[in-house]
Amino acid sequence: MAKTVFQKNQRVWVEAVGAWANIEKIVAIWAKGFDEPVRVTYDVGLGRDFFAHELKPEDQVVDADDQGERWRLLRAKNKWQQPGDCAHHPFPGTYPIVVTDPNDWGGWRTPGAEYDRDPHRIERQARLIASAPRFQAIAKELMALVAEAPDDAPPAILELAQQAAAIERFIAEVPSPGSETDREGSAVA
């Protein structure tokens, strides 16, 4: 008997195509006399159905450039409001947390009052923070490509690589106590 491995709307890496996709539909094949489906495939909108072994969940894909950083977006139960009290939230009864540690602790959380004030903004911030290691890997790849042949790079790409290098320096620098960055916030923003 076949079991479902992925959920609808889950983001997966499609190995055969080399692209990210979302599960649009779970296709279960039933046979007469069986209580469970005999085969399960997944429609990800790429023209054919894929088996579970052809897909990888987002949290199992590790880029070589991100030094093993696998930040994940998880959902925690909302302890301060019942789902009926927060029907205007994108996911009533839960709130996002970004886990930056392999043991599912450590990371980013938001106060309940702030989440309730603008849940869509907080959801966007959570997705952005969880994607930060992949953005950093893309920026490093861009800088490496430009460094190989800086004279051949188009001016717009050269400018983007310079901006990425400035942000990378900001991330790597450790500010001294009492520096301008400590008093006035981010110098790169």
Secondary structure, DSSP 8 states (H G I E B T S, - for coil): -----S-TT-EEEETTTTEEEE--EEEEE--TT-SS-SEEEEE-SSSSEE-GGGEEEGGG---GGGTT---EEEEEE-SSS-GGGGTTSSSTTEEEEEE-STTS-SEE---HHHHHH-HHHHHHHHHHHHHHHHHHHHHHHHHHHHHH-TTTS-HHHHHHHHHHHHHHHHHH----TT-HHHHH--S--
